[in-house]
Amino acid sequence: MDETRVPEETHPDTEVAIGDDGLGRPRWASRDPLLREYYDTEWGMPVRDERGLFERLSLEAFQSGLSWATILRKRPAFRAAFDDFDPDAVAGYGPAQVERLMGDPGIVRNRRKIEATIGNAGATIRLRPQGGLPDLVWSFQPTQTPAPITQAEVPSSSAESIALARELKRRGFAFVGPTTIFALMEAVGVVDTHLLGSHRRGSSGVWARRARLDLRP
């Protein structure tokens, strides 16, 4: 048996996996201890500070084409490489810093994504007089959030993520397509896409806990 695998069983009424602790989680968050910890403690919780949102936006952009587990494992290296995602520091990076980052094996060495992150830091700073990145992102919170039973019912984009992506691009951001932005909105609590039956459903405090399934033992 793989020692990194978390024991589980899948409830017949949902796609949540019941872990050894008796708690329901989606399958993607139930097998890898790193993903399980991230899901239990961080994913979907509100992020309303500039640095936190800039980090999440940057990591979501780097994740494009890769697994989220890969990004999580590299997250400490990303933080060290990008000055803990301080927008003021990152916005000041020049060619020498780009080459330093391209030579850092701890991060994803993609020049376009690195340069986009630097550019996005500058765009984040320019938003401050208009309320900042947090105000902009949260202004696209929808009036309703999905209530998926299965992973197939979780959307990959929404009208709000399309509109926010368009606005971010207008403000000078890059690597902010609707799918990337919807993933950001999920990660920072703007929408709640926890499956009904998950122990995290409604736990962010942003959305009322929707009627959870009557899970039969």
Disulfide bonds with the S-S distance in Angstrom:
none
